[in-house]
């Protein structure tokens, strides 16, 4: 918990603002979330509209996954039976993002 001071200069007077900066501000929360990713591999079993896929992971679980950014931008095709790498968060292990198509 930090205390930051700002000085606002207006034509009439100067105002000193004290703002409270939380340790959980948006920048630290984003960097914290990026470190907690889970990567697993699986096989695409079913294809749904809007680039959604049902992926069966190597540990036997089935999740619903969508295509990640680089795959979408570069028009990488995902077909049934493809091995893929899926990125998940520890908060919801029933959904994920396909980040790589494996050979």
N, C-alpha and C positions, 0 to 999 in steps of 0.2 A: 504494500500500500504506500503510494507515493503522493506527495503534495506538490503540485506544479503551480507556478505563478505566471500570470500573463498581465501585461500592461497594455491597456487600450488607450490610445491617444485620440481624443476627439477635439474639435475646435474649442469647446467650452471648458473641458476639464479632463483630467486623467483618472482612469478607473483601474484599480488593481483587482484582478480576479484571481481567486484561489480555486483551482479545480482539483477534484479528487480523481486520481487515476487508479483504477482497480487492477490487481494483478491478473484478472481474467478479462482484459480488454480484448478487442476483436483480433488484433494481430497475434497475440500470444495464444488465443484460442484456436486460430487457424493453424498455426505451426504445431500446436499440441495435437490437433486432429490428424494432421498429415503423418505423424509418427505412429499412430495406432491403426495401421492398415494390416489386414490379414490377406495373404495371397495363397490361393489354392488352385489346383488343377482339376479339370473335369472334362466331360464329353457332352456335346450338345445333343439333346434328345428330341426337342420339339421346338418349332418356330412359331411365334405369335406375331400379330401386326405391330407396327411401330418399333421395329428392331428389338423386340423382346424375345428371349430364348429361355427354355427350361434346360438347365445344366445339371447333370448328375455328377457330383464331386467324387473324388477318389475314396472318400470315407463313407460313401453311401447316401449322403444327404442330397436332396434335390432343392435347387434354388431357382429363383427367377432373376435373370440377368439381362442388362441392356448393354449396347455397344458403347465403348469409351470414345473419347474425343478424337484421338489420332486415327483409330480404325474408321470412324465415321467420316472424317475429313478426307482420308485417302481412299475411300470406297473399298475397303477390304471386305470381301464377301465371307460370311460365316455360313457354312452349310451343315446339314445334319450329319452327325458322326465326327465332326471336327473336334480335336483336343484344343482346349482353350485355357488360358490363365485368367482367373477371376479375382477381383479385388473386393474385399468386404470390410465392413466395420464391425467391431465387437458388439455394437448395440443392436443390430438387426442382422442376424445370420441367415435370413430367408431371402434376402435380396443382395445383388451384387452388380459389379460392372466388369464386362469383358475387356481386359486390357491388352491381351496378346493372343494371337492364333498360333498354336504350336504345330509342329510337323508331325 
